Amino acid sequence: MCLAIPARVKERLGDDMAKVDLDGVLKDISIALTPDVVEGDYVIVHVGYALSVIDPEEAQKTLALFDEMQAAGALAAVTS
């Protein structure tokens, strides 16, 4: 099973790239599919690509759900 994860855009880089915060880990991703993204936006990230911009409230709800799943041990079963 593959997960698409909300991440906050920390910085736009050149060449359709951006630096995002994925639960405290900074990663460079492609924003070629979301060219209008700006610093502070939340995006859905899958295999190194921002697929879409997501509402900040929805992003926070999703991240909170991931935290609950991880605490319950459910996320480990999904990601392994």
HTML snippet that shows the backbone in 3Dmol.js (N, CA, C, O; Angstrom):
<script src="https://3Dmol.org/build/3Dmol-min.js"></script>
<div id="view" style="width:600px;height:400px;position:relative"></div>
<script>
const pdb = `
ATOM      1  N   MET A   1       0.843  -1.175   0.000  1.00  0.00           N
ATOM      2  CA  MET A   1       0.000   0.000   0.000  1.00  0.00           C
ATOM      3  C   MET A   1       0.888   1.237   0.000  1.00  0.00           C
ATOM      4  O   MET A   1       1.892   1.293   0.709  1.00  0.00           O
ATOM      5  N   CYS A   2       0.514   2.212  -0.790  1.00  0.00           N
ATOM      6  CA  CYS A   2       1.263   3.470  -0.864  1.00  0.00           C
ATOM      7  C   CYS A   2       0.458   4.577  -0.195  1.00  0.00           C
ATOM      8  O   CYS A   2      -0.770   4.609  -0.272  1.00  0.00           O
ATOM      9  N   LEU A   3       1.168   5.469   0.454  1.00  0.00           N
ATOM     10  CA  LEU A   3       0.526   6.597   1.115  1.00  0.00           C
ATOM     11  C   LEU A   3       0.946   7.896   0.452  1.00  0.00           C
ATOM     12  O   LEU A   3       2.103   8.057   0.063  1.00  0.00           O
ATOM     13  N   ALA A   4       0.013   8.812   0.323  1.00  0.00           N
ATOM     14  CA  ALA A   4       0.313  10.187  -0.061  1.00  0.00           C
ATOM     15  C   ALA A   4       0.186  10.998   1.222  1.00  0.00           C
ATOM     16  O   ALA A   4      -0.829  10.915   1.915  1.00  0.00           O
ATOM     17  N   ILE A   5       1.204  11.776   1.537  1.00  0.00           N
ATOM     18  CA  ILE A   5       1.321  12.404   2.848  1.00  0.00           C
ATOM     19  C   ILE A   5       1.308  13.922   2.733  1.00  0.00           C
ATOM     20  O   ILE A   5       1.988  14.475   1.868  1.00  0.00           O
ATOM     21  N   PRO A   6       0.545  14.613   3.592  1.00  0.00           N
ATOM     22  CA  PRO A   6       0.593  16.076   3.595  1.00  0.00           C
ATOM     23  C   PRO A   6       1.951  16.573   4.089  1.00  0.00           C
ATOM     24  O   PRO A   6       2.527  16.021   5.026  1.00  0.00           O
ATOM     25  N   ALA A   7       2.444  17.612   3.447  1.00  0.00           N
ATOM     26  CA  ALA A   7       3.707  18.233   3.848  1.00  0.00           C
ATOM     27  C   ALA A   7       3.588  19.733   3.630  1.00  0.00           C
ATOM     28  O   ALA A   7       2.913  20.187   2.705  1.00  0.00           O
ATOM     29  N   ARG A   8       4.247  20.493   4.487  1.00  0.00           N
ATOM     30  CA  ARG A   8       4.211  21.953   4.368  1.00  0.00           C
ATOM     31  C   ARG A   8       5.411  22.434   3.561  1.00  0.00           C
ATOM     32  O   ARG A   8       6.544  22.020   3.805  1.00  0.00           O
ATOM     33  N   VAL A   9       5.151  23.307   2.602  1.00  0.00           N
ATOM     34  CA  VAL A   9       6.212  23.867   1.771  1.00  0.00           C
ATOM     35  C   VAL A   9       6.982  24.896   2.589  1.00  0.00           C
ATOM     36  O   VAL A   9       6.420  25.882   3.065  1.00  0.00           O
ATOM     37  N   LYS A  10       8.274  24.648   2.743  1.00  0.00           N
ATOM     38  CA  LYS A  10       9.141  25.556   3.495  1.00  0.00           C
ATOM     39  C   LYS A  10       9.815  26.573   2.584  1.00  0.00           C
ATOM     40  O   LYS A  10      10.046  27.718   2.974  1.00  0.00           O
ATOM     41  N   GLU A  11      10.129  26.136   1.352  1.00  0.00           N
ATOM     42  CA  GLU A  11      10.879  27.007   0.450  1.00  0.00           C
ATOM     43  C   GLU A  11      10.715  26.520  -0.988  1.00  0.00           C
ATOM     44  O   GLU A  11      10.775  25.322  -1.265  1.00  0.00           O
ATOM     45  N   ARG A  12      10.509  27.467  -1.888  1.00  0.00           N
ATOM     46  CA  ARG A  12      10.534  27.129  -3.315  1.00  0.00           C
ATOM     47  C   ARG A  12      11.971  27.166  -3.782  1.00  0.00           C
ATOM     48  O   ARG A  12      12.714  28.094  -3.463  1.00  0.00           O
ATOM     49  N   LEU A  13      12.357  26.163  -4.533  1.00  0.00           N
ATOM     50  CA  LEU A  13      13.690  26.089  -5.106  1.00  0.00           C
ATOM     51  C   LEU A  13      13.554  26.271  -6.617  1.00  0.00           C
ATOM     52  O   LEU A  13      12.436  26.366  -7.124  1.00  0.00           O
ATOM     53  N   GLY A  14      14.645  26.319  -7.327  1.00  0.00           N
ATOM     54  CA  GLY A  14      14.576  26.437  -8.780  1.00  0.00           C
ATOM     55  C   GLY A  14      14.151  25.137  -9.432  1.00  0.00           C
ATOM     56  O   GLY A  14      14.058  24.100  -8.776  1.00  0.00           O
ATOM     57  N   ASP A  15      13.894  25.200 -10.732  1.00  0.00           N
ATOM     58  CA  ASP A  15      13.598  24.012 -11.546  1.00  0.00           C
ATOM     59  C   ASP A  15      12.414  23.193 -11.038  1.00  0.00           C
ATOM     60  O   ASP A  15      12.505  21.969 -10.947  1.00  0.00           O
ATOM     61  N   ASP A  16      11.310  23.850 -10.707  1.00  0.00           N
ATOM     62  CA  ASP A  16      10.091  23.153 -10.264  1.00  0.00           C
ATOM     63  C   ASP A  16      10.315  22.270  -9.048  1.00  0.00           C
ATOM     64  O   ASP A  16       9.744  21.183  -8.955  1.00  0.00           O
ATOM     65  N   MET A  17      11.133  22.722  -8.123  1.00  0.00           N
ATOM     66  CA  MET A  17      11.420  21.970  -6.903  1.00  0.00           C
ATOM     67  C   MET A  17      11.064  22.827  -5.687  1.00  0.00           C
ATOM     68  O   MET A  17      11.035  24.055  -5.762  1.00  0.00           O
ATOM     69  N   ALA A  18      10.796  22.156  -4.575  1.00  0.00           N
ATOM     70  CA  ALA A  18      10.525  22.840  -3.313  1.00  0.00           C
ATOM     71  C   ALA A  18      11.057  21.986  -2.168  1.00  0.00           C
ATOM     72  O   ALA A  18      11.189  20.768  -2.285  1.00  0.00           O
ATOM     73  N   LYS A  19      11.356  22.647  -1.074  1.00  0.00           N
ATOM     74  CA  LYS A  19      11.748  21.963   0.158  1.00  0.00           C
ATOM     75  C   LYS A  19      10.503  21.919   1.035  1.00  0.00           C
ATOM     76  O   LYS A  19       9.870  22.946   1.279  1.00  0.00           O
ATOM     77  N   VAL A  20      10.150  20.703   1.513  1.00  0.00           N
ATOM     78  CA  VAL A  20       8.977  20.533   2.360  1.00  0.00           C
ATOM     79  C   VAL A  20       9.365  19.909   3.692  1.00  0.00           C
ATOM     80  O   VAL A  20      10.405  19.264   3.826  1.00  0.00           O
ATOM     81  N   ASP A  21       8.502  20.121   4.664  1.00  0.00           N
ATOM     82  CA  ASP A  21       8.667  19.533   5.990  1.00  0.00           C
ATOM     83  C   ASP A  21       7.728  18.336   6.092  1.00  0.00           C
ATOM     84  O   ASP A  21       6.506  18.486   6.093  1.00  0.00           O
ATOM     85  N   LEU A  22       8.316  17.155   6.178  1.00  0.00           N
ATOM     86  CA  LEU A  22       7.566  15.914   6.348  1.00  0.00           C
ATOM     87  C   LEU A  22       7.794  15.418   7.766  1.00  0.00           C
ATOM     88  O   LEU A  22       8.728  14.658   8.022  1.00  0.00           O
ATOM     89  N   ASP A  23       6.945  15.845   8.681  1.00  0.00           N
ATOM     90  CA  ASP A  23       7.041  15.432  10.084  1.00  0.00           C
ATOM     91  C   ASP A  23       8.433  15.692  10.659  1.00  0.00           C
ATOM     92  O   ASP A  23       9.011  14.838  11.330  1.00  0.00           O
ATOM     93  N   GLY A  24       8.959  16.891  10.382  1.00  0.00           N
ATOM     94  CA  GLY A  24      10.252  17.281  10.925  1.00  0.00           C
ATOM     95  C   GLY A  24      11.441  16.957  10.045  1.00  0.00           C
ATOM     96  O   GLY A  24      12.563  17.359  10.349  1.00  0.00           O
ATOM     97  N   VAL A  25      11.213  16.237   8.963  1.00  0.00           N
ATOM     98  CA  VAL A  25      12.283  15.892   8.024  1.00  0.00           C
ATOM     99  C   VAL A  25      12.126  16.769   6.783  1.00  0.00           C
ATOM    100  O   VAL A  25      11.063  16.786   6.163  1.00  0.00           O
ATOM    101  N   LEU A  26      13.184  17.496   6.424  1.00  0.00           N
ATOM    102  CA  LEU A  26      13.136  18.340   5.234  1.00  0.00           C
ATOM    103  C   LEU A  26      13.527  17.522   4.009  1.00  0.00           C
ATOM    104  O   LEU A  26      14.556  16.848   3.999  1.00  0.00           O
ATOM    105  N   LYS A  27      12.689  17.593   2.977  1.00  0.00           N
ATOM    106  CA  LYS A  27      12.920  16.847   1.733  1.00  0.00           C
ATOM    107  C   LYS A  27      12.717  17.783   0.554  1.00  0.00           C
ATOM    108  O   LYS A  27      11.880  18.684   0.599  1.00  0.00           O
ATOM    109  N   ASP A  28      13.487  17.565  -0.496  1.00  0.00           N
ATOM    110  CA  ASP A  28      13.278  18.266  -1.749  1.00  0.00           C
ATOM    111  C   ASP A  28      12.336  17.428  -2.602  1.00  0.00           C
ATOM    112  O   ASP A  28      12.544  16.228  -2.780  1.00  0.00           O
ATOM    113  N   ILE A  29      11.290  18.078  -3.132  1.00  0.00           N
ATOM    114  CA  ILE A  29      10.304  17.383  -3.957  1.00  0.00           C
ATOM    115  C   ILE A  29      10.053  18.176  -5.236  1.00  0.00           C
ATOM    116  O   ILE A  29      10.394  19.355  -5.326  1.00  0.00           O
ATOM    117  N   SER A  30       9.458  17.520  -6.210  1.00  0.00           N
ATOM    118  CA  SER A  30       9.060  18.185  -7.441  1.00  0.00           C
ATOM    119  C   SER A  30       7.699  18.848  -7.251  1.00  0.00           C
ATOM    120  O   SER A  30       6.778  18.255  -6.690  1.00  0.00           O
ATOM    121  N   ILE A  31       7.588  20.088  -7.726  1.00  0.00           N
ATOM    122  CA  ILE A  31       6.294  20.777  -7.731  1.00  0.00           C
ATOM    123  C   ILE A  31       5.842  21.031  -9.174  1.00  0.00           C
ATOM    124  O   ILE A  31       5.053  21.939  -9.435  1.00  0.00           O
ATOM    125  N   ALA A  32       6.345  20.228 -10.094  1.00  0.00           N
ATOM    126  CA  ALA A  32       5.989  20.382 -11.510  1.00  0.00           C
ATOM    127  C   ALA A  32       4.483  20.240 -11.733  1.00  0.00           C
ATOM    128  O   ALA A  32       3.933  20.860 -12.644  1.00  0.00           O
ATOM    129  N   LEU A  33       3.812  19.432 -10.913  1.00  0.00           N
ATOM    130  CA  LEU A  33       2.367  19.223 -11.054  1.00  0.00           C
ATOM    131  C   LEU A  33       1.546  20.270 -10.316  1.00  0.00           C
ATOM    132  O   LEU A  33       0.331  20.354 -10.499  1.00  0.00           O
ATOM    133  N   THR A  34       2.207  21.070  -9.482  1.00  0.00           N
ATOM    134  CA  THR A  34       1.537  22.113  -8.694  1.00  0.00           C
ATOM    135  C   THR A  34       2.341  23.410  -8.797  1.00  0.00           C
ATOM    136  O   THR A  34       2.859  23.884  -7.786  1.00  0.00           O
ATOM    137  N   PRO A  35       2.457  23.990  -9.982  1.00  0.00           N
ATOM    138  CA  PRO A  35       3.363  25.123 -10.194  1.00  0.00           C
ATOM    139  C   PRO A  35       2.999  26.398  -9.436  1.00  0.00           C
ATOM    140  O   PRO A  35       3.852  27.271  -9.273  1.00  0.00           O
ATOM    141  N   ASP A  36       1.755  26.528  -8.970  1.00  0.00           N
ATOM    142  CA  ASP A  36       1.340  27.743  -8.268  1.00  0.00           C
ATOM    143  C   ASP A  36       1.536  27.669  -6.760  1.00  0.00           C
ATOM    144  O   ASP A  36       1.132  28.582  -6.041  1.00  0.00           O
ATOM    145  N   VAL A  37       2.148  26.599  -6.271  1.00  0.00           N
ATOM    146  CA  VAL A  37       2.349  26.423  -4.834  1.00  0.00           C
ATOM    147  C   VAL A  37       3.255  27.536  -4.294  1.00  0.00           C
ATOM    148  O   VAL A  37       4.198  27.966  -4.959  1.00  0.00           O
ATOM    149  N   VAL A  38       2.948  27.988  -3.081  1.00  0.00           N
ATOM    150  CA  VAL A  38       3.758  29.029  -2.439  1.00  0.00           C
ATOM    151  C   VAL A  38       4.209  28.544  -1.066  1.00  0.00           C
ATOM    152  O   VAL A  38       3.641  27.610  -0.501  1.00  0.00           O
ATOM    153  N   GLU A  39       5.235  29.194  -0.548  1.00  0.00           N
ATOM    154  CA  GLU A  39       5.745  28.866   0.782  1.00  0.00           C
ATOM    155  C   GLU A  39       4.602  28.941   1.795  1.00  0.00           C
ATOM    156  O   GLU A  39       3.835  29.903   1.809  1.00  0.00           O
ATOM    157  N   GLY A  40       4.499  27.918   2.638  1.00  0.00           N
ATOM    158  CA  GLY A  40       3.441  27.852   3.640  1.00  0.00           C
ATOM    159  C   GLY A  40       2.272  26.973   3.240  1.00  0.00           C
ATOM    160  O   GLY A  40       1.508  26.535   4.101  1.00  0.00           O
ATOM    161  N   ASP A  41       2.117  26.702   1.940  1.00  0.00           N
ATOM    162  CA  ASP A  41       1.051  25.801   1.486  1.00  0.00           C
ATOM    163  C   ASP A  41       1.318  24.384   1.970  1.00  0.00           C
ATOM    164  O   ASP A  41       2.464  23.993   2.190  1.00  0.00           O
ATOM    165  N   TYR A  42       0.247  23.626   2.131  1.00  0.00           N
ATOM    166  CA  TYR A  42       0.362  22.185   2.347  1.00  0.00           C
ATOM    167  C   TYR A  42       0.099  21.500   1.018  1.00  0.00           C
ATOM    168  O   TYR A  42      -0.809  21.880   0.278  1.00  0.00           O
ATOM    169  N   VAL A  43       0.896  20.495   0.726  1.00  0.00           N
ATOM    170  CA  VAL A  43       0.723  19.711  -0.497  1.00  0.00           C
ATOM    171  C   VAL A  43       0.653  18.237  -0.130  1.00  0.00           C
ATOM    172  O   VAL A  43       1.163  17.813   0.907  1.00  0.00           O
ATOM    173  N   ILE A  44       0.017  17.470  -0.997  1.00  0.00           N
ATOM    174  CA  ILE A  44      -0.002  16.020  -0.851  1.00  0.00           C
ATOM    175  C   ILE A  44       1.197  15.490  -1.625  1.00  0.00           C
ATOM    176  O   ILE A  44       1.320  15.737  -2.825  1.00  0.00           O
ATOM    177  N   VAL A  45       2.088  14.758  -0.941  1.00  0.00           N
ATOM    178  CA  VAL A  45       3.323  14.262  -1.543  1.00  0.00           C
ATOM    179  C   VAL A  45       3.242  12.748  -1.710  1.00  0.00           C
ATOM    180  O   VAL A  45       2.861  12.017  -0.795  1.00  0.00           O
ATOM    181  N   HIS A  46       3.612  12.305  -2.908  1.00  0.00           N
ATOM    182  CA  HIS A  46       3.690  10.870  -3.194  1.00  0.00           C
ATOM    183  C   HIS A  46       4.887  10.647  -4.105  1.00  0.00           C
ATOM    184  O   HIS A  46       5.012  11.305  -5.138  1.00  0.00           O
ATOM    185  N   VAL A  47       5.743   9.750  -3.743  1.00  0.00           N
ATOM    186  CA  VAL A  47       6.972   9.392  -4.458  1.00  0.00           C
ATOM    187  C   VAL A  47       7.755  10.604  -4.963  1.00  0.00           C
ATOM    188  O   VAL A  47       8.247  10.616  -6.092  1.00  0.00           O
ATOM    189  N   GLY A  48       7.860  11.614  -4.111  1.00  0.00           N
ATOM    190  CA  GLY A  48       8.694  12.769  -4.428  1.00  0.00           C
ATOM    191  C   GLY A  48       8.032  13.858  -5.241  1.00  0.00           C
ATOM    192  O   GLY A  48       8.697  14.805  -5.659  1.00  0.00           O
ATOM    193  N   TYR A  49       6.737  13.744  -5.475  1.00  0.00           N
ATOM    194  CA  TYR A  49       5.999  14.747  -6.243  1.00  0.00           C
ATOM    195  C   TYR A  49       4.858  15.325  -5.412  1.00  0.00           C
ATOM    196  O   TYR A  49       4.153  14.591  -4.718  1.00  0.00           O
ATOM    197  N   ALA A  50       4.679  16.640  -5.486  1.00  0.00           N
ATOM    198  CA  ALA A  50       3.488  17.268  -4.923  1.00  0.00           C
ATOM    199  C   ALA A  50       2.361  17.037  -5.923  1.00  0.00           C
ATOM    200  O   ALA A  50       2.430  17.497  -7.063  1.00  0.00           O
ATOM    201  N   LEU A  51       1.327  16.325  -5.492  1.00  0.00           N
ATOM    202  CA  LEU A  51       0.223  15.995  -6.391  1.00  0.00           C
ATOM    203  C   LEU A  51      -0.846  17.071  -6.417  1.00  0.00           C
ATOM    204  O   LEU A  51      -1.472  17.310  -7.450  1.00  0.00           O
ATOM    205  N   SER A  52      -1.056  17.731  -5.260  1.00  0.00           N
ATOM    206  CA  SER A  52      -2.065  18.783  -5.180  1.00  0.00           C
ATOM    207  C   SER A  52      -1.836  19.600  -3.920  1.00  0.00           C
ATOM    208  O   SER A  52      -1.144  19.173  -2.995  1.00  0.00           O
ATOM    209  N   VAL A  53      -2.432  20.783  -3.906  1.00  0.00           N
ATOM    210  CA  VAL A  53      -2.419  21.626  -2.712  1.00  0.00           C
ATOM    211  C   VAL A  53      -3.613  21.204  -1.870  1.00  0.00           C
ATOM    212  O   VAL A  53      -4.687  20.922  -2.401  1.00  0.00           O
ATOM    213  N   ILE A  54      -3.423  21.160  -0.549  1.00  0.00           N
ATOM    214  CA  ILE A  54      -4.486  20.737   0.364  1.00  0.00           C
ATOM    215  C   ILE A  54      -4.736  21.842   1.384  1.00  0.00           C
ATOM    216  O   ILE A  54      -3.819  22.570   1.764  1.00  0.00           O
ATOM    217  N   ASP A  55      -5.967  21.956   1.815  1.00  0.00           N
ATOM    218  CA  ASP A  55      -6.356  22.927   2.827  1.00  0.00           C
ATOM    219  C   ASP A  55      -5.578  22.661   4.115  1.00  0.00           C
ATOM    220  O   ASP A  55      -5.446  21.505   4.517  1.00  0.00           O
ATOM    221  N   PRO A  56      -5.056  23.705   4.775  1.00  0.00           N
ATOM    222  CA  PRO A  56      -4.264  23.497   6.001  1.00  0.00           C
ATOM    223  C   PRO A  56      -5.011  22.729   7.092  1.00  0.00           C
ATOM    224  O   PRO A  56      -4.419  21.906   7.790  1.00  0.00           O
ATOM    225  N   GLU A  57      -6.300  22.995   7.237  1.00  0.00           N
ATOM    226  CA  GLU A  57      -7.082  22.287   8.259  1.00  0.00           C
ATOM    227  C   GLU A  57      -7.171  20.796   7.940  1.00  0.00           C
ATOM    228  O   GLU A  57      -7.027  19.953   8.825  1.00  0.00           O
ATOM    229  N   GLU A  58      -7.407  20.483   6.679  1.00  0.00           N
ATOM    230  CA  GLU A  58      -7.473  19.077   6.268  1.00  0.00           C
ATOM    231  C   GLU A  58      -6.116  18.397   6.437  1.00  0.00           C
ATOM    232  O   GLU A  58      -6.046  17.236   6.839  1.00  0.00           O
ATOM    233  N   ALA A  59      -5.041  19.122   6.128  1.00  0.00           N
ATOM    234  CA  ALA A  59      -3.692  18.573   6.305  1.00  0.00           C
ATOM    235  C   ALA A  59      -3.450  18.233   7.770  1.00  0.00           C
ATOM    236  O   ALA A  59      -2.928  17.162   8.080  1.00  0.00           O
ATOM    237  N   GLN A  60      -3.824  19.134   8.672  1.00  0.00           N
ATOM    238  CA  GLN A  60      -3.621  18.895  10.098  1.00  0.00           C
ATOM    239  C   GLN A  60      -4.442  17.702  10.586  1.00  0.00           C
ATOM    240  O   GLN A  60      -3.961  16.906  11.392  1.00  0.00           O
ATOM    241  N   LYS A  61      -5.668  17.576  10.104  1.00  0.00           N
ATOM    242  CA  LYS A  61      -6.501  16.423  10.479  1.00  0.00           C
ATOM    243  C   LYS A  61      -5.857  15.112  10.015  1.00  0.00           C
ATOM    244  O   LYS A  61      -5.826  14.128  10.754  1.00  0.00           O
ATOM    245  N   THR A  62      -5.351  15.116   8.799  1.00  0.00           N
ATOM    246  CA  THR A  62      -4.718  13.913   8.253  1.00  0.00           C
ATOM    247  C   THR A  62      -3.458  13.557   9.027  1.00  0.00           C
ATOM    248  O   THR A  62      -3.231  12.391   9.349  1.00  0.00           O
ATOM    249  N   LEU A  63      -2.636  14.564   9.327  1.00  0.00           N
ATOM    250  CA  LEU A  63      -1.411  14.316  10.093  1.00  0.00           C
ATOM    251  C   LEU A  63      -1.731  13.811  11.499  1.00  0.00           C
ATOM    252  O   LEU A  63      -1.029  12.945  12.021  1.00  0.00           O
ATOM    253  N   ALA A  64      -2.791  14.350  12.115  1.00  0.00           N
ATOM    254  CA  ALA A  64      -3.203  13.880  13.439  1.00  0.00           C
ATOM    255  C   ALA A  64      -3.661  12.419  13.368  1.00  0.00           C
ATOM    256  O   ALA A  64      -3.382  11.634  14.274  1.00  0.00           O
ATOM    257  N   LEU A  65      -4.357  12.061  12.302  1.00  0.00           N
ATOM    258  CA  LEU A  65      -4.794  10.675  12.121  1.00  0.00           C
ATOM    259  C   LEU A  65      -3.593   9.747  11.964  1.00  0.00           C
ATOM    260  O   LEU A  65      -3.577   8.658  12.537  1.00  0.00           O
ATOM    261  N   PHE A  66      -2.585  10.165  11.191  1.00  0.00           N
ATOM    262  CA  PHE A  66      -1.360   9.368  11.059  1.00  0.00           C
ATOM    263  C   PHE A  66      -0.693   9.174  12.418  1.00  0.00           C
ATOM    264  O   PHE A  66      -0.209   8.085  12.725  1.00  0.00           O
ATOM    265  N   ASP A  67      -0.667  10.236  13.238  1.00  0.00           N
ATOM    266  CA  ASP A  67      -0.083  10.131  14.579  1.00  0.00           C
ATOM    267  C   ASP A  67      -0.844   9.112  15.423  1.00  0.00           C
ATOM    268  O   ASP A  67      -0.234   8.310  16.130  1.00  0.00           O
ATOM    269  N   GLU A  68      -2.181   9.141  15.351  1.00  0.00           N
ATOM    270  CA  GLU A  68      -2.999   8.186  16.102  1.00  0.00           C
ATOM    271  C   GLU A  68      -2.742   6.756  15.622  1.00  0.00           C
ATOM    272  O   GLU A  68      -2.629   5.832  16.427  1.00  0.00           O
ATOM    273  N   MET A  69      -2.651   6.589  14.317  1.00  0.00           N
ATOM    274  CA  MET A  69      -2.397   5.258  13.760  1.00  0.00           C
ATOM    275  C   MET A  69      -1.028   4.745  14.186  1.00  0.00           C
ATOM    276  O   MET A  69      -0.873   3.569  14.516  1.00  0.00           O
ATOM    277  N   GLN A  70      -0.044   5.625  14.177  1.00  0.00           N
ATOM    278  CA  GLN A  70       1.299   5.218  14.580  1.00  0.00           C
ATOM    279  C   GLN A  70       1.317   4.833  16.056  1.00  0.00           C
ATOM    280  O   GLN A  70       1.947   3.844  16.432  1.00  0.00           O
ATOM    281  N   ALA A  71       0.635   5.602  16.886  1.00  0.00           N
ATOM    282  CA  ALA A  71       0.585   5.301  18.314  1.00  0.00           C
ATOM    283  C   ALA A  71      -0.094   3.954  18.566  1.00  0.00           C
ATOM    284  O   ALA A  71       0.260   3.240  19.504  1.00  0.00           O
ATOM    285  N   ALA A  72      -1.061   3.614  17.732  1.00  0.00           N
ATOM    286  CA  ALA A  72      -1.779   2.351  17.889  1.00  0.00           C
ATOM    287  C   ALA A  72      -1.056   1.183  17.217  1.00  0.00           C
ATOM    288  O   ALA A  72      -1.480   0.034  17.336  1.00  0.00           O
ATOM    289  N   GLY A  73       0.030   1.479  16.515  1.00  0.00           N
ATOM    290  CA  GLY A  73       0.768   0.429  15.830  1.00  0.00           C
ATOM    291  C   GLY A  73       0.215   0.085  14.465  1.00  0.00           C
ATOM    292  O   GLY A  73       0.742  -0.798  13.789  1.00  0.00           O
ATOM    293  N   ALA A  74      -0.836   0.764  14.049  1.00  0.00           N
ATOM    294  CA  ALA A  74      -1.473   0.449  12.773  1.00  0.00           C
ATOM    295  C   ALA A  74      -0.655   0.924  11.586  1.00  0.00           C
ATOM    296  O   ALA A  74      -0.656   0.271  10.542  1.00  0.00           O
ATOM    297  N   LEU A  75       0.039   2.039  11.718  1.00  0.00           N
ATOM    298  CA  LEU A  75       0.787   2.580  10.588  1.00  0.00           C
ATOM    299  C   LEU A  75       1.952   1.677  10.222  1.00  0.00           C
ATOM    300  O   LEU A  75       2.288   1.559   9.044  1.00  0.00           O
ATOM    301  N   ALA A  76       2.569   1.044  11.194  1.00  0.00           N
ATOM    302  CA  ALA A  76       3.685   0.136  10.912  1.00  0.00           C
ATOM    303  C   ALA A  76       3.220  -1.016  10.032  1.00  0.00           C
ATOM    304  O   ALA A  76       3.955  -1.454   9.148  1.00  0.00           O
ATOM    305  N   ALA A  77       2.019  -1.504  10.262  1.00  0.00           N
ATOM    306  CA  ALA A  77       1.489  -2.603   9.462  1.00  0.00           C
ATOM    307  C   ALA A  77       1.209  -2.162   8.032  1.00  0.00           C
ATOM    308  O   ALA A  77       1.355  -2.953   7.101  1.00  0.00           O
ATOM    309  N   VAL A  78       0.808  -0.910   7.850  1.00  0.00           N
ATOM    310  CA  VAL A  78       0.496  -0.393   6.521  1.00  0.00           C
ATOM    311  C   VAL A  78       1.763  -0.122   5.733  1.00  0.00           C
ATOM    312  O   VAL A  78       1.800  -0.370   4.528  1.00  0.00           O
ATOM    313  N   THR A  79       2.801   0.379   6.384  1.00  0.00           N
ATOM    314  CA  THR A  79       4.007   0.804   5.673  1.00  0.00           C
ATOM    315  C   THR A  79       5.060  -0.279   5.550  1.00  0.00           C
ATOM    316  O   THR A  79       6.079  -0.054   4.897  1.00  0.00           O
ATOM    317  N   SER A  80       4.862  -1.442   6.146  1.00  0.00           N
ATOM    318  CA  SER A  80       5.886  -2.497   6.022  1.00  0.00           C
ATOM    319  C   SER A  80       5.500  -3.537   5.007  1.00  0.00           C
ATOM    320  O   SER A  80       6.248  -4.489   4.784  1.00  0.00           O
TER     321      SER A  80
END
`;
const viewer = $3Dmol.createViewer("view");
viewer.addModel(pdb, "pdb");
viewer.setStyle({}, {cartoon: {color: "spectrum"}});
viewer.zoomTo();
viewer.render();
</script>
